[in-house]
Amino acid sequence: MYKALLAVLAACSLNAAEWHFPLYLDGGVPHKVRREVTIRNSGGAVEGEPFRLPARELGLSGTPAKELRVVDSDGFELLYRLEPAGEIIGDTAELIVPVTAGAKGETRLWVYSGNPAAWAVPDEWNVPGSGLSDSFENGSGRLPPGWRENGTDELHCNSRSVQAAHSGGKSLETALKPGARPNWVKYYRTLPVRPGSKYTVRGWLKGENIRGGAGAGYFLHIGPAGKEHLKPVNRWGNHGTFDWKPIEFSGVIPEDADSMIVGTVMHADAGRAWFDDVEVKLESPETLSAVIGKPEKIEWRTQAAPRKWELPASEWPDRLVCSVFNTGREPAPKKLCMIPAARLTRSNFPASAYRLFLHGRELPFLLLNGTILVELPEMPARSEWQLTLYLAADRKNLVEKTVLKQASSILSDMESGSTGEVDRNRYAMLLDSPVNQLENPSFEQAGGWVSGGEKNKKAPRVTRIGQGGIFGGKTGTVDIPADVQGDWYGFRQKVAATTGRDYILTGWVNSPDGNAGIWAHEFDGKAADGSFNNFFTSVSGAGWQPFAMLIPARNKNSVIEVHLTMSRGKRHYDGIMLAEVVGVNQVKFQHSAAETHENGIAVWQVNPVVKIFPDSTPKGKGTNLNVALARNESEGLQLGIRSDKPYPKLSLTVSEPKNEAGSALPAPEVNVIGYVGIDAPSRYFQFTGIPAYRRCVPGSSRGELYPDPVIPKSEFALEPQHTQGIYIRVNAPADAEPGRYRGTIALRAGEKVLRELPYSVQVWNFTLPDRPEMSAIFDDRHGTGRQFKEYTPMEAAEFLARKRISFDEIPAKPRFRLENGEVKADFTEFDKAARVWFEEWNIPLAYLPLFREHFGWGHPPKPFLGVQPYEGKWPYRGVDRGRFTAEYRRVCQAALKLMMEHLRRKGWQDRFILYISDEPHTSVPGIKEQMIVLCDMLHEAEPEVKIYASTWGYVPEWLGKLDVWGIGVQGQISEENLKKLRDSGAQLLITTDGHMCLDTPYNAIERMLPLFAWKYGTRGYEFWGADWLTRNPFKWGIHAVHTQSDVPGKPQRIRYPNGDGYIFYPGKPIGLRGPVSTVRLESLRDGIEDGSYYLLLERLANEKNDAPAKALLERAKQLAPIPNAGGRNSEKLLPDPDVLTKLRNEIGEAISRLCEVEY
């Protein structure tokens, strides 16, 4: 770690940089204080070099740590680390920052503070060069924190051992069971490093009866991240029995390396090895020094929104006060302001639902794809304006036709491209205003656009300006004959942009030949390497359709080039606009509170599909609280509670509901809904290429709270002007008497009853079955985020089973082994767990505990019992992917026969499907052939085994190979191809990755999946994770960035959608032992029971030929179209949640009418 040499400047820099704003999770308010730090490098070039700055010299002593932000000379936010960490920065603390500077050069960065509104950031810097010292004493799980493993199976076992230790009481152990073959079994850990650093690595090893193979030892891989394995250094070859001995490595980190992987190795036929006290020391030269400037401060003048409502509160009861800042020293010229209205209101409202005011004057605006664009006048320097956006009392979501586009290579990642009705007159005003930086935007004259091919300089004339536009009388047309040389042809135009600013590109396309793509390139106009940031959107079909996309200018000397180009077909373009935009920053919700409530507290019922937010407002007086359900069913009753006054401690109790005869239902379960932070709307965030020391900031970041955890408690605090959600679960046993039950809900402050409300429960005269009629399978991800968990996988499985949901696999697995060349298996522990699984918990379907996800994405199949699928080494480049080795076929087939014969003896053979592949990438060469040979091999051994793959779409080559298809019902497969699969005799499951995100206004997809399953004839649905946690979920609903590879050797940095991969929380972070539910999981449970409603009414309607019941079912099917907007767009998937809830109640009444005997 470099030592800081410090001096303090007497004055601020003469060339002061612009005040950096907005910053990540700044609360929508500029930081008021910053210090410029100039760092000088006396040595060779450095990148991401750790450098320590004393907090005292930076004036940070006593500052809340959450306020801190660090920005580099290019305007990018940097990760940092405070040592020691704490909520308040201490006088002796040090700020460790990454430094990038040329040889004998210097750089600047800025340290910001002085912002009480700022959120604490979720990531700190994993400082390279800090080394490692681990004796494996920490953590309670099998794997120590930070370590991973590979190469394990039934015969090659890793564990945390207490039988042997070099120091302390624990070590890592690798043990080989009889029948094991040499396999590269390892523990490993990845560390960031710096080029030029000296390293010393030491680990201790003990062995017992190690025979064959390469033996035991340690390995060290150093290189660029993702390519460390290309330069291995190995210290193995240790055989026999021996006591603890050290294994050591030393050297210098190469110039191209930034990552080190240190790990253990066991490659043998037999034996045990123990590993302990792994230490990595890194030493670097001291070449950096710093000069810290005096503090700079910023003040601004606020022109506040009027307190008095500018519209009738009865018609416009709610408003958003949206702040816009000019932090510059000069007035800001006229420019577009962008208000993400749909995101802020969590809706898809039409333009008529909004009215916008500034300084008492109403502003005309354009609503485009949920975003309000409004032209602001010149804004004074160092000022804040507060716009008021009013929301209509009768506002409702639009019902639109869904247009989908594939957003990335991830099969589940599709975006809804609908734009709603656009006011063309207002659009024309913006188009022709000075904010549009494009020349000749409507193709009314010559000039502005460069036309033709990008590479083919002798291209025929494929572009023209002709009649038929919608803005003016002309349009730009691209018409490419089929026989033209391949190239990108069309119109292009460059505009100089201001680095650090955001731009919006909009326009209109008429595409008679189908989908039309629109691109923009953002690049350094003075760079010669030709690299650029690529931005893309699309529209679909003929007729004039608008498009819009946001383009951040992030390069030095930024240039944005608009590309209205294509390689084939015909397109018409008109009304193209590129304009700099400023976003609104701090946004405050205000409610007129025209109505009055008893004791000033509003309590009202909320549809359980609808999420309750801190700004949710009362609907009615809350006097008619009711719920209806069948026998052997559970249903949610959700309440919103809001007050103008603070209540530090409230409690809510719910009495047992009783009927007129005095019979009671069980006391309802009371839960308080918790709120978690997110920073950006869900998507698959790509951060490949961003240095590990730079903060990964999603576009349009904004801190927001979303409801998710359902915490089993009845006490809570109520802040003024904040709504608290309460989730009550009502249960009707299978033997409950049908009829009306009544009870009371009481809200208390201490002993004082503030509100008392009656509620009623209608129990219908039919009973739901114990075993769910549709499967809802969620993958066990207990290993990820284990530090937050105390429950066992079986405890989690039991928790889910009570919710009518199941884990993917029985946690206790059969133990397969090779013994004298023959495959053997031990089913003892598996059988014990399976009996509970099927006979006590009534789980309908599970994945076979063999060959699970035997390959995924674009990867080759996994080895089995130490036997490789192909000749050569992984990833088997150049082999015939459609031909396995004979030995691989033999051991795989033998194991499957053992498994299926055992299941037949137990009578469980119909309760399993074999999940062979996760999202196989058919575009990767060899994947189609690989799937076919796998299926043929397994069917040859066991013709009755049901092979499943989550294909998302239809792959004709696999028809007759796969028995169960995992299909996407957003639009990844057409109804025509669904019919082909059903007609072939294949079974279907819905695969749902990326759809059950927590940052949606409704639990729509969660409740509706069984409706899709029933309509399209699937067995249910599956989801990739039940408890995949990369952060403490009670604090953050966002995931950490991780690295994955779709194909071997091509890593990418990615962040998954918010809440994706988990549907319940671990109780440990809040002092509870077991799992904690979520509003999403509660809706999943209710949805599974809804599935029984659809099936039962269908049977009854057909048996009795009941026309009203059949009509009701047809209405239900209309709610589940393909294509649809998907789970991430719940306000578009289900514009009016009450429609679904009322329909479910109508179906319940219809079943009750048709039921003459109990079901």
GUNULO-999777 format. One record per residue (C-alpha): x, y, z; residue in one letter. Coordinates in steps of 0.001 Angstrom, whole numbers, plus 500000, padded with zeros to 6 digits. Each point is the difference from the previous one (the first is absolute). Last residue first. Example, Ala and Ser with C-alpha at 12.3 -4.5 7.8 and 13.67 -1.06 7.14 Angstrom:
<pts>
513670498940507140s 498630496560500660a 
</pts>
This chain:
<pts>
435387468576495948y 496969499892502235e 496715499173498394v 497431502158498207e 502633502468498879c 498708502128497133l 499051503052502061r 503170499848502106s 502047499652496845i 498301503086498563a 500551501989503211e 503695499122499994g 500238500906496320i 498397503359500738e 502523500544502803n 502882499234497648r 498549502370497424l 499725502763502583k 503668499536500905t 501149499942496376l 498038503118499022v 501108501719503214d 503581499782498758p 499286502538497239d 502826500402497466p 501130496368500421l 502939499340497680l 500468503727499429k 500170501000503686e 501912496775500651s 502856501002497712n 502813497862501434r 497662496993499958g 499464499971496267g 498536502506497506a 497967497380498156n 500259497905496836p 498185497683500543i 496789500831501834p 499038499158503600a 497143502295501097l 497771498865497125q 500160496466501389k 498097501101503110a 497170501425497923r 499754496674498207e 499730498271503359l 497103502242500998l 498238499252496735a 500331496283500705k 498497500508503462a 497093502001498562p 499377497260497376a 499845497032502393d 500413496741498101n 499629498176503341k 503078497810499676e 501843502525497844n 499347502925502362a 500857497821503014l 503339498905498564r 500890503524498887e 498924501415503368l 502290497545501781l 503002500665497789l 499686503785500199y 499444499951503777y 502923497597500522s 502241502521498272g 498747502709502355d 501568497917502781e 503350500225498232i 499426503755499585g 499416500507503704d 503360498361500731r 501787502079497388l 498295503093501406s 501376499246503468e 503412499374498462l 500006503404498327r 498874501788503159v 503004498386501659t 500471497260502594s 502663499650502681v 502077496826500324p 501095498650503374g 501783501137503154r 498990503638500432l 502332502750501239g 499615502501497164i 503075498936497986p 499314496297500857k 496465499804498611g 501134499022496525p 497802501508497296y 497546498458497533f 499408500193496264i 503586500044498759y 501667499803496595g 498998503400498608d 499385502549502739g 501227502823497771n 501103498767496592p 503416498304499674y 503276501883499881r 502529499022497373i 503712499859499425r 500833497809497025q 502373497087499588p 500754498526496577k 502219496935500460g 497369497297499815p 496577501192498815v 497315501959501846d 502627500989502544s 499273501592503379q 501452502769502138t 498081501669502817h 498613503443500765v 498198500066503334a 496238499734500021h 497402502648500764i 497169499758502519g 502292501397502643w 499793500347503773k 497783497069500985f 501540498013497146p 503491499939501552n 501896499666496740r 500736497315497387t 497069497800500960l 498678497091497949w 497095498786502195d 497265498485497822a 501823499968496684g 499633498879496384w 496236500002499663f 497648497255498869e 496415499902498773y 496888497870499938g 499165496775498181r 499240501954496818t 496776500088497975g 500117503496498535y 496993501425501859k 500702498134503257w 503670500959500143a 499244503607499045f 497450500213502820l 502464498223502301p 502516502782499237l 497496502748500834m 500634500628503696r 503766500329499710e 499738501681496605i 497889502752501547a 501521500712503386n 499388503657499216y 501973503268500064p 503241498383498816t 503444500237501586d 500041496531501588l 500852498037496902c 498166496770499230m 500677500119496241h 503738499456499581g 499787496235499617d 496480498625499438t 499971496595498361t 496497498685499347i 499850496215499983l 498754497906497102l 499430496336499172q 500729498629496553a 497439497855498201g 500868501331496562s 496665501858499878d 500985501924503134r 503295501078498449l 498422501012496718k 497300501899501883k 502628502017501814l 501545500706496614n 496775501601498779e 499532501874503287e 503347501634499345s 503061499540502213i 502229502633501619q 496941502229500330g 499446500516503706q 499058496331500442v 503521498619500152g 500281496239499512i 501675497243501995g 499419496882497916w 499383496532501431v 500681496838497997d 503030501290498100l 501203497869497115k 496754499635498045g 500244503591498761l 503564501085500661w 500837500987496417e 496861502204499893p 501294502326502751v 497062501955501442y 500583502677502625g 500883500443503656w 502295496930499760t 499842499163503691s 500867496341499559a 498206496887501286y 500500496283499428i 497212497701501215k 501426496511500519v 497809497314498425e 502512498810497374p 502651499311502672e 503436498995498672a 499348500943496358e 498096503024501220h 503100501225501828l 502370499609497055m 497490501415497516d 499377503038502208c 503719500681500375l 500686499450496290v 497222502435499029i 501049502693502485m 503614499931498808q 498922500224496360e 497982503167500689k 502840501469502060i 502697499311497403g 500391503549498714p 498527502619502360v 496770501468498606s 497960497368501848t 500963501449503351h 498637497445502463p 498018501822502706e 500673497569502852d 500543496414498926s 499249496409501055i 497286500434502628y 498866496369500400l 496348499963501080i 498771498379503185f 496693499106501697r 499018497296497507d 502766497633501151q 499008500265503661w 498499496532500549g 502852498969502303k 501083497049497869r 499571502159496914r 502255502655501524l 502736497441500636h 499855498710496438e 500155503601498770m 503159500848501929m 501877496793499267l 499164500306496299k 501162503628499990l 503314499056501604a 500660497247497459a 499188502319497105q 502397502677501214c 502800497469500733v 499768498335496583r 499520503129497906r 503060501604501574y 502017496851499422e 499024499886496329a 501132503595499455t 497292502414498952f 499131500944496395r 497817502953498905g 502399502651501239r 502561498854497419d 503172501441501491v 501615503254498838g 500359501568503427r 499465497623502891y 499261502681502643p 501434498157501893w 502852497625499192k 500307497217497456g 497565497277499040e 496373500738500736y 497480499466502819p 502655499796502771q 499754497298502681v 500680501095503612g 496721498633501283l 498250502063497313f 501692502807498046p 497772502952499141k 498564500608496544p 501472502722497737p 499076503672500484h 497866502319497869g 497192500648502512w 499960497134502482g 501136496413500107f 499158497105502260h 497406502266501554e 499249497181502481r 501555496774498727f 498567498150503025l 497851501170502885p 496856499852497812l 498186503309500196y 496854500068502080a 496238499862499509l 496752499878502022p 501185500936503503i 497492498561502459n 501990501138503078w 499547496846502063e 499995497216497402e 501998501549497156f 502784501985501617w 499978498182503347v 500421496665498232r 502624501562497725a 502102501122502985a 500337496495501426k 500533498479496551d 502839502407499177f 501771499186503243e 500117496258499175t 500347500140496190f 503601498726499728d 501098499417496418a 502455497798498104k 501455500313496474v 502430497183499163e 503648500600499051g 501364498387503146n 497672502274501996e 498919503199498291l 497819502158502217r 496519501497500233f 498665501452503242r 496267500775499792p 499295503619500952k 498522501448503199a 498776503460499010p 496988498689498009i 500159502084496867e 498188502970498490d 498533501390503197f 496233500073500152s 497169502512500329i 496607499340501639r 500858502719502599k 500337497360502719r 502309498208497568a 502161503121499885l 500675499907503743f 500646496243499836e 502545500529497236a 501712502742502014a 500270497681502982e 501366497262497716m 502596502428498585p 501141500859503539t 499213503306501702y 502701502289501371e 500498502270497000k 501613503409499428f 503552498686499611q 498669497411497540r 499462502701497420g 500288497499497157t 500149496402501274g 496291499684500752h 499013500491496373r 497218497378499904d 498211500414496686d 496299500813499966f 497336497666498614i 496337501005499849a 498081496910498924s 496295500136499294m 497295497906501627e 501418500710503438p 499634496975502315r 497657500619502907d 497011500488497693p 497814503141500178l 496613499698501684t 496619501274498849f 497174501732501858n 501410503511500059w 501334501727503094v 499225503739500071q 502136501912502510v 498959503324501541s 501772502958501529y 498992502533502643p 502217502990500704l 501367501411503216e 502249503050499823r 502062501851502614l 499583497546502876v 502107501277502900k 501932497399501971e 503316500820498337g 499141501594496690a 497435497557498652r 498467498899496706l 497216497427500338a 498674497664497292i 496735498283500847t 498311496769498906g 497211498574497900r 499396496664498276y 497566499404497143r 499196496554498665g 501453496561499394p 500962497966503078e 503732499432500271a 501159496373499674d 502774500664497470a 501290502852502127p 499395503648498977a 503027502270500444n 500277503809499886v 503452501550499470r 500333503648501037i 502583502216498288y 500428503519501373i 501407502844497904g 501167503247501532q 499241503297498273t 502174503025500599h 498668503532500528q 501133499907503635p 502115496971500908e 498310496929501443l 502046497655502172a 499165496277500139f 498641497223502178e 498160496883498747s 502865497742498978k 500640497339497368p 501910502050497392i 498701499978496435v 503037501120498004p 499289501833496710d 498922503632499841p 502117502261497787y 502052503018501014l 501684502215497406e 503482501414499444g 500426501314496470r 502372498868497285s 499126500998496439s 502634497685498488g 501436497370502298p 503107500960501977v 502803497456500260c 502497501833502206r 503504499914498575r 502714497879501636y 499116496816498094a 500439501799496686p 496909500136497765i 500497497709497009g 496939497862500632t 497497501946502092f 496733498691498526q 496832500483502053f 497363497328499364y 496907502096500665r 498111501262502981s 499393503706500536p 502871501839501734a 501403500564503507d 498009497693502247i 499448500145503742g 497874497685502123v 496690500456501829y 498422497712502587g 496384498861500216i 498790499261503532v 498366496628500546n 496902498789501852v 498874496360499714e 496232499517500207p 498586498238503080a 498712496609498935p 496350499944498860l 497344500082502631a 496659498326500612s 497640502212501995g 496824499008498174a 499820503428498354e 503447499531498523n 503264500958501697k 503177501776498834p 502811499688502544e 501105503496501017s 502623502037498183v 502541502097501904t 502057502963498847l 502675501778502014s 501357503521499772l 503301501395501235k 501752503234499036p 496772501569498689y 500668503098497899p 497067502201498967k 498453500565496553d 498920496361499910s 500015496977497707r 499149496293500259i 499566497759496945g 498488496563500479l 500348496675498178q 497820496923500460l 501686496936498501g 498352496643499355e 500513496481501325s 498112496968498789e 498915496644501411n 496383501154499674r 499478502604497326a 500664503710500322l 498423503442500303a 501454503145501613v 498464503110501497n 500727503423501416l 497095502354499471n 500619502983502308t 503284501149498463g 498922503633499544k 500577500060496253g 503253499602498108k 502777501431502109p 503344500969498436t 503081498015499078s 503124502163500464d 501891497579502290p 499094497240497537f 497394497232500247i 500225497408497246k 496870498982498111v 499236496280499531v 498706499872503574p 497307502597499079n 500347502688502640v 497655500484502964q 499996503334501798w 501135501533503272v 500345503790500225a 501120501493503293i 499037503523501076g 498249498711503124n 497137498868497725e 500655501046496432h 499544503204498012t 500058500460496203e 501818502831498209a 503386498466500664a 501546501967497082s 502729497405499562h 503601500992499301q 502789497858498525f 503503501442499993k 502464499630497126v 503678500940500267q 501671500031496605n 498089500707496827v 501971499114496938g 501785502319497644v 499867499319496307v 502237500799497049e 498121499553496764a 500112497706496999l 496819500127497905m 498894498094496893i 496592500957498577g 499891497593497086d 501282496628498833y 498713497507497404h 501393496460499857r 500470497314497326k 501828496715500063g 503581498836500590r 503153501105501829s 498611502834502095m 500811503554501008t 498515503013501724l 503232500425501950h 500353503078502239v 503600500883500880e 500697501405503451i 503376501633500584v 501701500368503368s 503363501747500242n 500675497784503030k 497559497127500098n 496938499746502270r 497185501646498042a 496932498147501302p 497507498952497313i 496314499545500890l 497680498329497510m 496753500863498252a 497870498564497217f 496812501110498285p 497908497922497589q 498741500925496543w 498288497032498386g 501521496624499149a 501563497629502487g 502084500036503134s 502161502621501629v 503568499662501227s 502578501306502453t 503778500061500043f 502949501713501601f 503645499149499233n 502913501480501913n 502897500564497626f 503437498745499047s 501654501203496760g 503519500000501481d 500885503504498749a 498614502127502804a 499201503656499359k 496200499667499759g 499862497802503060d 496943497845499488f 496206499650500207e 498365497897497277h 496234500072499442a 497827497287498518w 496425499572498809i 498685496546499138g 496907499313497930a 497804496942500426n 497831499064497036g 500315500767496274d 497434502856499943p 502073501970502537s 498684503527500569n 502329501660502514v 499647503071502190w 502556501806502123g 501687500336503351t 503559500184501277l 500410501279503550i 503270501350501290y 501728499873503384d 502933502156501104r 503363498906501410g 501952500902496890t 498269502670497943t 498970498762496563a 501156500788496470a 497397498739497532v 500516497520497165k 497392499001497387q 499302496728498202r 497386498933497427f 499765496538498461g 502012496949499036y 501814497485502199w 501842497590497712d 499551496801497994g 500307500561496239q 496639500751498377v 498025497077498530d 497008500267502336a 499328503610499089p 500284502538502813i 497396502733500447d 500815502684502588v 497526502870500046t 500257503429501637g 496597501654500095t 498407503119498609k 496915502147500443g 500543501757503266g 499977497837503092f 497990496879499016i 502039499131496910g 498615498757496678g 502080501474497206q 503583499115499256g 503552500193501229i 502086497115498718r 502295497247501159t 501076496829498170v 502100501613497259r 502374497294498985p 503031499373502223a 503422500886498668k 501412500967503427k 498852496735501527n 501122500337503632k 497383502144501788e 497548500016497117g 498051502977498706g 498855503241501589s 501544502786502060v 497250502137501510w 500098503703500745g 499322501263496523g 497244500097497434a 496565501176501015q 496834498829501735e 501633496888501446f 498174500460503301s 503049500467502267p 501875502227497508n 502879500655502410e 499958498217503314l 500575501850503273q 496341500218500972n 499811502308503049v 499673503020497664p 496351499079499244s 498727498378496795d 499706496491501387l 498733501250503333l 497020501710498382m 499448497014497686a 499728497690503029y 497351502247501437r 497988499698496796n 500632496267499775r 498478499266503426d 501143496413500541v 497612497174500871e 501755497171501766g 503651499102499501t 499912496191500030s 503411498330499949g 499625497349502667s 503423498610500742e 501223496434499747m 502759498455502106d 498972496397500606s 502328498628497332l 503052501905501211i 501738501244496846s 498649503489500698s 496886502196499693a 498003497814497638q 497106502167498827k 496317499818500780l 496963501964498815v 497003499698502306t 496676501546499009k 498959502478502623e 497576500347502901v 500938503260501673l 500191500206503753n 497387502052501808k 499870503494501451r 496635501034501472d 501469502260502693a 502346501638497509a 503660500358500896l 501690503403500228y 503665500560499107l 501432502981501856t 503348501352498854l 502499501186502586q 502896502069498700w 503400499958501653e 502736502549499333s 503735500369499762r 499913501914496705a 496640501190498712p 497887497786497716m 499149500891496405e 496524498701499218p 499040496324500344l 498667497895497123e 497996497021501221v 500365496303499291l 497885497692502157i 501032496345499895t 497561497080499945g 500849498994496451n 499728503593498767l 497898502587501813l 500563503481498554l 499591503099502106f 498207503342500160p 500856501924503160l 497520501506502442e 501237503141501742r 500025500317503793g 503791499979500219h 500156496837497911l 496926497826499466f 499261496600498416l 496674498240499524r 499781496216499813y 497323497304499571a 499133501317496512s 503448498890498803a 498983496378500394p 500993497965503072f 502306496976499915n 500798499817503698s 502621499904502719r 499403503738500631t 503691500877499932l 500793497356497374r 497158500976497690a 500798503703500420a 503695499763499206p 500288503815499760i 502413501197497302m 500795503691499742c 500898501307496592l 502280502981499660k 500029503776500021k 503381501333501035p 501506499442503459a 501144503166501747p 503686499941500965e 501797498757503102r 498514496551499604g 497958498080502560t 496765500431498034n 497519497872501859f 496560498560499181v 497721498965502851s 496755498100499491c 497052500505502345v 497677497125499187l 496283500553500394r 496909498306501341d 496325500966500340p 499438501362496477w 496204499962499563e 499018500555503632s 503139502070500548a 498896502595497437p 503207501187498291l 502937502203501055e 500033498533503518w 501352502542502478k 503463499263501320r 501518501556496900p 503023498165498621a 503284501423501152a 502398502235498104q 503148498821501726t 503231501979499953r 503179497994500018w 503062499582502169e 503222498199499100i 503121499485502050k 503624499361499099e 502310498661502688p 503694500805499665k 502032497831497688g 501811496787500834i 503361499373498353v 500826496327499654a 502946497661499608s 500437496735498105l 503117497915499355t 500285497628502969e 500993496555498718p 497673497001500408s 499953496959502280e 497414497202499981l 499726497230502613k 497634497053499552v 499450497600502908e 498136496689500122v 499979498594503515d 498483496568499310d 499509497165497508f 499181496363500784w 500299497084497603a 498317496609499912r 500710496905497956g 499084498179496813a 500237500075496210d 501648503425499895a 499752503663498983h 499547502191503083m 500833503666499476v 499734503105502176t 499591503520498720g 501390503441499280v 498480502036497200i 501685503342499283m 498600502893497980s 501294503214498400d 502621498650497651a 501406501582496818d 503221501297501613e 500778496711501721p 499750499722503830i 503465499281501402v 501092496716501600g 499446497632502874s 498271496688500622f 500063497759503095e 498609496663501223i 500559499454503719p 499911496596501732k 497540498440502423w 500485496264500521d 500360497370497275f 498191496956498591t 500416499066496350g 500185502421497094h 500938503665499370n 500305500754496281g 498628503546500297w 501513503441499751r 498576501535496849n 500547503322498237v 497418500597497284p 500261502656497284k 496860499661497865l 497883499321503103h 499868503710500907e 497969500788496891k 496720501223501544g 501673502956501679a 503367500629498324p 502730497724501358g 501177498002503006i 499136496363500777h 501432498317503105l 499532496355500886f 500276498074503266y 500735496400500928g 498703496456499765a 500765497117497628g 500409500241496245a 498205496703499450g 500570496980502192g 499880499434503761r 499536502276503031i 500025497880503163n 499675502968502372e 501235503492499246g 500679503335501740k 500518503336498232l 500806503560501111w 499691503013497722g 502439502765499085r 499878502719497356v 502607502733499630t 499399502780497501y 501981502932498697k 497857502643498334s 500864501063496455g 496480499740498664p 497340500389502676r 497862497263501511v 496300499199500509p 499421496735501880l 498088496876498961t 499582497033502350r 500159496281499403y 499038496624501423y 500779497135497691k 499243496599498569v 501694499362496655w 498866496417499460n 501972496767500306p 497535497121500212r 497901499213503001a 498776496432500505g 500369500037503768p 499539503536501386k 502409502902499642l 500305502613502748a 500828503705499674t 500282501866503305e 500214503700500909l 501219500817503489s 498558500739503428k 501023500287503663g 502677502660500146g 503302499286498332s 501180497175497748h 496607498378500360a 498698496429499918a 496733498342500992q 497929503205500003v 499570499914496225s 498130502307497650r 498938497747497125s 500802499036496424n 498987496665498502c 501043498169496824h 497960496803499758l 496454501449499911e 501157503098498126d 502551502760500400t 502080501500497191g 499709503628501078n 499995502112503137e 499604503616501103r 501483502101502783w 498969503516501074g 498507498974503347p 501059496471500991p 498136497173498229l 498201497362502049r 498136502709501866g 500563501437503486s 502180502961499170g 503522500822501137n 502637497476501133e 501359499311496523f 503615500945500821s 499915502854497515d 502547502740499346s 499591501893496765l 501622502843498075g 499106503677500031s 501457500381496519g 496682500726498409p 497388501838502069v 496534498484499766n 498384503429499807w 496771500561501842e 496567499293498618d 496437500751501140p 500247503793500282v 498476501681503050a 497278502320498801w 500506503733499579a 497474502419501508a 502456501205502687p 502287501342497250n 503231501686501100g 502614497799498393s 501850499695496671y 503586498898499357v 501261501111496608w 502662498386497863l 502940501275498031r 502778498377498039t 503751500202499658e 502762498749497788g 503479498532500343k 498591496867498310a 496314500452499376g 497391500114502756a 497138497916501305t 499387500150503751v 497591497873502034p 498947501461503378v 500614498976503621i 498555502510502482l 501737499772503343e 498489500321503450a 501871501531502932t 497463502769500707d 497056497635499552g 497457499954497185i 496543499405501443i 498026496901498976e 503122497890500347g 502794498379498032a 503590500197501230p 501184500427497380e 497745501518497362l 499958498432496548r 499397501496496602y 498161499305496756l 500336502701497422l 497429502202498326e 500830500997496451f 500455503664499039g 503126499446497910d 502248501507502692s 498669497588502608d 497029500323502359v 499807498855503650v 496793500019502094r 499528500189503785l 496645500857501557e 499369496509501392k 503148500252502124a 498384502616502231p 502669502703500513t 501682500205503408g 503478500306498501s 499634500654496270l 502152503122499649g 502122498317497336l 503091500258502187e 498082498264502814r 498852497226497666a 503608499082499301p 500401498996496324l 501255496534499096r 500664498997496412f 499099496755498268p 501081499857496324e 497070499587497615g 502302500508497038e 503648500962500312v 502550501230497472a 503604499872501195g 501400502009502895g 499845503521501404s 496197500166499918n 498324503166501224r 496507500118501475i 498033503247500030t 497079499890502436v 497089502418499634e 497867500333503091r 496223500060500008r 497114501434501994v 496294500588499289k 499065496654498470h 497203500567497505p 496501498688500841v 498024497187498355g 500625497665502919g 503635499644498929d 499584496359499001l 502805500204497425y 500980503572499212l 497951502579498126p 501917502218499879f 503735500574499772h 500704503700500506w 501769501099496847e 503765500007500279a 501999502893501407a 502736501259497706n 501521502389502538l 500239497176502490s 498923500924503504c 502275501933502302a 502739499442502549a 500577496463498858l 500502497351502666v 502925497607499813a 500113496265500408l 502305497107499244l 497746496932500044a 501623496614500524k 499318497377497397y 498527496650500978m 
</pts>
